[in-house]
Amino acid sequence: MERLRLAGRIRRPTTERIRALAASEYMNFTDEEARDIGALIDLSLGQIEMLDDFRFAEDVVKHPERDRGHQPTVDEDPYNVFIRKCTVKGAAKGKLSGKRVGLKDNIRLAGIPMTNASRLLHEYVPTRDATVAERLLDGGATIVGKLNMDNFSMGGTSETGDYGAVRNPRNPDYSAGGSSGGSAAAVAAGEVDIALGVDEGGSARIPASWCGVPSIKGTHGLVPSFGVTYLDHTIDFVCPIAQTLDVLALALEAIAGEDPRDPQWVRGAIRTDDYSAAIGQPVKGLRVGVIGESLDWDDSEADVNEAVRGAVRSLAQKGAKVTEISIPWWRNCGSILLGVLCHSHSAMVESDLEGYWRGGVCDPTWQEAFGKARRAGSDGFPPLLKVQMIMGKYLRQDYCSTYYSKAQNARVAIAADLDRITSEIDVLVTPTVQIKASRLTTELRPGSWEGRGAIDCNKNACPLNLTGHPALTVPCGSGEHGLPIGLQLIAGRWQEAMLFRAGAAIEIAGPDPRSG
């Protein structure tokens, strides 16, 4: 028999629903226990629904001059980098004055639709700006579009989105990389001066490398992630991408720093720096270590390795002290990352993409929009996300979440070891991606999988999402079909300025892939 709904905003669960929920938690209630538990639930929900009466100051949209824009035609957007063109004007003056900016379409911009490259939420319009968007506008930039990506960031080639594949401006027959392919391609095509990607295992650095432009993933916590479609608060990184290192440094200076809304949990102070000042500083005496394992994958390409070694030789010629080192655990990071993410992705989806055990401010409007779309049917989710949701629940229920704990313990150990290594070596070097850009699938049917979205190109990028150390990718050459090659530089925590110092020497010395 249905229990009556009591006064208030939360509908009280029926006795049958209470029994079903209890059974899912391995409880078996007698009739009397079910009634007693139901009464306690009624009292507790009566207190919780009082939250609807609490009123707090909402975020103010600081830059209200906004043109919602339109979805561009093929003629307007030959590389398919935009999901929407728009115009949001920032401050009249600032270090980014005159700069055109694009945002990956999983970063909120008030008044402008956000899709995550999925038709599931094509009508969702944020009511607040992500912190990084607000800071770019504060710096005088103009945001000119929301950029194409893999469906809910689930892919490595920007082919899985419902708005079609992103084409690489260096060679349109090839992938721009993913999941932030539109961000890197928009910069490479000259459509924007700066773009923001979001990186959960290389998703900004990989496309930057494949499109021949620089990008940086800061130390965990340096760049606030409030207003992003989260996958894991300990692994999400917002990354600027730009045409040159000097513009990249300006972008990082604009978006970095403390934010009380940030959900990331960081021990200690957030340390920012004058990154622009590091560009042009000599590299003489810099201790550089090339990670041997990063050059020795089964699918490593010879021209990629040679371009990286050539860039390292140029550093040595400028006075850097170069050595090759071994980090045995480098090969195991894919397993560690998967062990963490299959649990955390599943739990994040169950929280309707805000997460638990976090700091900062939540966005209930977005949470409700996603939650209602999910409950209407999750068939439209990308295949990789479906795998994570099912596998994560299976491992939680049948293996008591122990594989998450094993992965997390391994993560702590490798992070501590990388702290030790970067205390002895200033900059570590790897190929950003061990292979050049992959050829696009011939049939570009939007929203399909068909073997696309491969994520095994993240072997050298994903370790830094686990450890939280900063990593910069810079173009260092080009290979077959004129495809760019990127070199990754890694440093100790909060040593982003060191990366700009070393990266500038490589960017100047290395061939320009845009001439390929």
Residue, then its C-alpha position, 0 to 999 in steps of 0.5 A: m500500500e502506498r504511504l501518504r506523501l507528507a507536507g513538504r517538497i520531497r516526496r516520501p518513499t513508499t514502504e515498497r521503495i524503502r524495502a527495495l533500497a534496503a535490499s540494494e544495501y544488503m538489508n532485510f526488514t521485517d514489516e515493523e522495521a520497515r515502518d520504523i525506518g520509514a518514520l525516521i526517514d520522514l523526520s529526516l527528509g523534513q529537515i533536509e527539505m528546509l534547504d529549499d528555503f535557504r537563500f544565498a547570494e548567487d554568482v553575478v555575471k560580471h560581463p553581461e554583454r553577450d551574443r548567444g550566437h549560432q551553430p556555424t555552417v561548413d563554409e564558416d567552419p571547415y575544420n569543424v572546430f566550433i559547436r557554437k560561435c558566439t561573442v562575449k566581451g570582457a573588460a575594456k582593458g587587460k593583459l588579454s585585451g584583443k585576444r580571441v578565446g574559445l572554450k571547450d564545450n564542457i566549460r560553462l559560459a552563462g547564457i550560451p548553450m553547453t552541449n558536451a558534444s552530446r544531443l542529450l543536453h543540447e538545450y541546457v544553458p548555464t546561468r553562471d560562468a566557470t571561474v576560468a571563463e570569468r578570469l579570461l574576460d576579466g583580462g580583457a579577452t573576447i570569447v568567440g565560441k564553444l569548441n567541439m570535443d569527444n562526446f562527454s570527453m570520452g575519447g582520444t580523437s574527437e570523433t565520437g561527438d554528436y557534432g561530427a569529427v574535428r579535422n586537423p588543420r595541419n592535414p584535414d584527413y587526420s584527427a586533431g586529437g581528443s578529447s579537446g580536439g576543437s580547442a587545439a584545432a581552433v588555435a592551429a587554424g587561427e580561429v582563436d588566439i587562446a583556447l581552453g581544453v580540459d585534460e583527464g589523461g592527456s585530453a588537452r596535451i594530446p590534441a595540442s601535440w597533434c595540431g602543433v601548438p603548445s599547451i600546459k597542464g598546471t600543478h593540481g589545483l593551480v587552475p580552478s575547475f569550478g564550472v567544468t563538467y567534472l569526471d574526477h576532481t583529483i584528475d580534472f585539469v583545465c589547460p590553456i592552449a595558444q599559438t605561441l608560448d608567450v601567449l600561453a604564459l599570459a593565459l596561464e597567468a590570467i586563469a591561475g590562482e586560488d578560488p573558494r568555489d574550486p572543488q579541488w582539494v589541495r594541501g598547502a597554498i596555491r603558488t602562482d608565478d610570472y610565467s612570461a618572465a621565464i621565457g628567454q631565460p638561459v637554460k645553461g646548467l639546467r638538469v634535463g632527464v629523458i625518460g627512457e620508457s617513454l620512447d620505448w612503447d610497442d607503437s612508438e614511431a621512429d620519427v617522433n623519437e628522433a624529433v624529441r631527441g633532436a630537441v634535447r640535443s639542442l638543449a644540450q648545445k645551449g648548456a643543459k646537462v642531459t641524461e637518460i633515466s629510467i622510471p619503471w612504473w611509467r609503463n604501469c600508469g594506464s592500469i593505475l588510471l583505469g583503476v581510479l577512473c572506472h570507480s570515480h567516473s561511475a560514482m560521479v555519474e551517480s552524483d549527477l556530475e557534481g561529486y562528493w567528498r569535495g570542496g567548493v561550490c556546486d551547481p544544482t541547476w546543471q546537476e538537475a538538468f543532467g540528472k533528468a536527462r540521465r533518468a530519461g535514458s542513458d542510451g545516448f551516452p558514449p560507449l566508453l562512459k557506459v563501460q566505466m559506469i557498468m564496470g565501476k558499479y560491478l567492482r564496487q559491489d562484487y569486489c568491495s571497491t578494493y581495486y580503487s584502493k589498490a590503484q590509489n595506493a599505487r598513485v600515492a607511491i608514484a607521486a612521491d617517487l616523482d617528487r623525489i626525481t624532480s628534486e634531483i632533475d629540473v626537467l623531465v622529457t618525453p614525447t607528448v604522444q608516442i605516435k603522430a595523429s591518426r587518420l580519420t575514419t572514412e565514414l564520419r557519422p556523428g555520434s557513432w563509435e565504430g572503433r573511434g576515440a582510441i585512448d591508447c595515445n595517452k601513455n606519456a600524458c596520463p602519468l601526470n594526471l595521476t601525480g598532479h605534476p605540471a607538464l608542458t607540450v611544445p611542438c618540436g618537429s614534424g613527420e610524415h604527411g606534415l603531421p606535427i610532433g610534440l615534446q612534453l616537459i615535466a617539472g616539480r610541483w609549482q615549477e611551471a616557470m621552469l617549463f616555460r624557460a625550457g620550452a622556449a629554448i625548444e620552441i625556438a630551436g625546433p622546426d615549425p610544424r606549421s611549415g610542414 
